[in-house]
Amino acid sequence: MDINTRIAQRLRDLRTARGYSLETLAERSGVSRSNISLIERGQSSPTAAVLDKLAIGLSVALASFFEDSSDNAAAPSPLIRAADQPRWQDPASGYVRRRLSPPAPSPLQLVEVVFPPGQRVSLDSAVHDADIHQQVWLIEGRMDLTVGETTWALAAGDCLAMQLNRPVVFHNPGAQAARYVVALTTLPASAPTARRKP
């Protein structure tokens, strides 16, 4: 399935599952009704910043837009070959994300990102109705991650854990592309966690 078709289908499915009209999601996300409609019809390729706003409006992780929502009769496979892992490129920054996780249900999702030199992406990431945690493990290059008010300079091999309840800025200050793996999980609403306020 084409990645923009996958995003369009997932956005429509997530919105419908919550009973949100286009107007409701527009109010919750700050993305215009017309833009949401274009994305759902596969006529617009959203940027990471727009997907982040929609994710917040739907109370899901941004990674949710890249999951397979097809209704296959067979059980989802616990294996996904490298050639079948969906890739998406942010039209604004040029960063490329590849969903590593297979379609079988799992509380853990893995994503690989290749982030171009000099680029910066700012995400609100404050999903208020969900308890989402992620870790970023830098494999190559350098990255500066600003989580809330704190900036962390990462070198190859470093790993940073964060809860998605504050704005996050991803910046590659180096002269070469950075490559990192993101592991994220959404905890059940009933799980006892110490939620930090932004």
C-alpha positions in Angstrom: 0.0 0.0 0.0 1.3 3.5 -0.9 2.4 5.4 2.2 0.1 8.4 1.6 -2.9 6.0 1.1 -1.9 4.3 4.4 -1.8 7.6 6.2 -5.2 8.7 4.6 -6.8 5.4 5.7 -5.4 5.5 9.2 -6.5 9.1 9.8 -10.0 8.3 8.6 -10.2 5.1 10.7 -8.9 6.8 13.8 -11.2 9.8 13.4 -14.2 7.5 12.8 -13.4 5.2 15.7 -13.6 8.2 18.0 -16.8 9.5 16.5 -15.2 12.8 15.5 -16.5 14.9 12.6 -14.0 16.7 10.4 -15.0 19.9 12.3 -14.4 18.3 15.7 -10.9 17.0 14.7 -10.1 20.4 13.2 -11.0 22.1 16.6 -9.0 19.6 18.6 -5.9 19.6 16.4 -5.7 23.1 15.0 -5.5 21.6 11.5 -8.1 23.1 9.1 -11.1 21.0 8.1 -10.2 21.3 4.4 -6.6 20.1 5.0 -7.8 17.1 7.0 -10.2 16.3 4.2 -7.5 16.5 1.6 -5.2 14.2 3.7 -8.0 11.7 4.2 -8.6 11.6 0.4 -4.9 11.1 -0.3 -4.7 14.4 -2.1 -2.2 16.1 0.3 1.1 14.8 1.7 1.1 16.1 5.3 4.3 17.3 7.0 5.5 15.8 10.3 4.3 19.0 12.1 0.7 18.5 10.7 0.7 14.8 11.6 1.9 15.6 15.1 -1.1 18.0 15.5 -3.5 15.4 14.2 -2.0 12.8 16.6 -2.5 15.1 19.5 -6.1 15.8 18.4 -6.8 12.1 18.3 -4.7 11.3 21.5 -2.5 8.8 19.7 1.2 8.6 18.9 2.3 10.0 15.5 3.5 6.5 14.7 -0.1 5.4 14.6 -0.6 6.9 11.2 1.9 4.3 9.7 0.3 1.2 11.1 -1.4 -1.3 8.7 -5.2 -1.0 9.2 -6.2 -3.5 6.4 -8.8 -6.0 7.3 -7.0 -9.2 6.4 -8.7 -12.5 7.2 -5.4 -14.0 8.2 -3.7 -13.1 11.5 -1.1 -10.3 11.2 2.4 -11.6 10.7 4.9 -11.4 13.5 7.6 -10.9 10.7 8.1 -8.0 8.3 10.9 -8.1 5.7 13.0 -5.1 5.3 11.7 -4.6 1.7 8.1 -4.4 3.1 8.7 -1.9 5.9 6.8 1.3 5.0 8.9 4.4 4.4 7.7 8.0 4.6 9.6 11.3 3.9 8.7 14.5 5.6 8.0 17.0 2.7 9.3 19.9 4.9 12.6 18.6 6.3 13.3 15.7 4.1 13.8 13.3 7.1 12.9 9.7 6.3 11.1 7.4 8.7 10.8 3.6 8.3 8.5 1.6 10.4 10.5 -1.5 11.5 7.7 -3.2 13.5 5.7 -6.1 12.0 1.9 -5.8 11.7 1.3 -8.3 14.6 -0.1 -6.4 17.6 2.5 -5.3 20.1 2.8 -2.7 22.9 6.2 -1.8 21.5 6.9 0.0 18.1 10.2 0.5 16.5 11.0 3.2 13.9 14.2 4.0 12.1 14.8 7.7 11.1 17.4 9.2 8.8 17.6 12.9 9.6 19.4 15.3 7.1 22.2 17.6 8.2 21.2 21.1 9.3 17.5 20.2 9.5 15.1 20.9 12.4 11.6 19.6 13.2 9.5 21.0 16.0 6.7 18.8 17.4 4.2 19.8 20.1 4.1 16.1 21.2 1.9 16.9 24.2 -0.6 14.1 23.9 -2.7 14.8 26.9 -5.1 11.9 26.9 -2.5 9.1 26.4 0.6 8.0 28.3 3.2 7.6 25.5 6.9 6.9 26.2 9.7 6.7 23.7 13.5 6.2 23.6 15.8 7.5 20.9 19.0 5.5 20.2 21.4 7.4 18.0 23.3 5.0 15.7 25.2 7.5 13.4 25.8 11.2 13.4 24.7 13.8 15.9 21.4 15.1 17.1 20.2 17.8 19.5 16.9 16.9 21.1 15.1 19.6 23.1 12.5 18.1 25.4 10.5 20.9 27.0 13.2 23.3 28.2 16.1 20.9 28.3 18.4 20.2 25.3 20.3 17.0 25.1 23.3 16.7 22.7 23.4 13.1 21.4 26.4 11.3 19.8 26.5 7.9 18.2 25.6 5.2 20.8 23.7 7.6 23.1 20.1 6.8 24.1 17.5 9.3 25.4 14.2 8.4 27.1 11.3 10.8 27.2 7.6 10.9 27.8 5.5 12.6 25.1 3.9 15.2 27.3 6.0 18.2 26.2 7.2 19.8 23.0 10.2 18.2 21.4 12.6 19.7 18.8 14.8 17.4 16.7 17.8 19.1 15.2 20.8 17.7 13.3 23.7 20.2 13.9 26.2 18.0 12.1 27.5 17.9 8.5 26.2 14.4 7.8 22.9 12.6 8.1 22.0 11.2 11.5 20.4 7.8 11.8 18.5 6.7 14.9 16.0 4.2 16.2 12.9 5.2 18.1 11.2 2.7 20.4 7.8 3.8 21.7 5.0 2.4 23.7 1.6 3.6 24.9 0.7 2.6 28.4 -2.9 1.7 29.3 -4.9 4.5 30.9 -5.3 2.4 34.1 -1.5 1.8 34.5 -0.2 3.7 37.5 2.5 6.1 36.3 4.0 9.3 37.6 2.8 11.7 34.9 4.9 14.9 34.8 3.1 18.1 33.9 4.5 20.2 31.1 
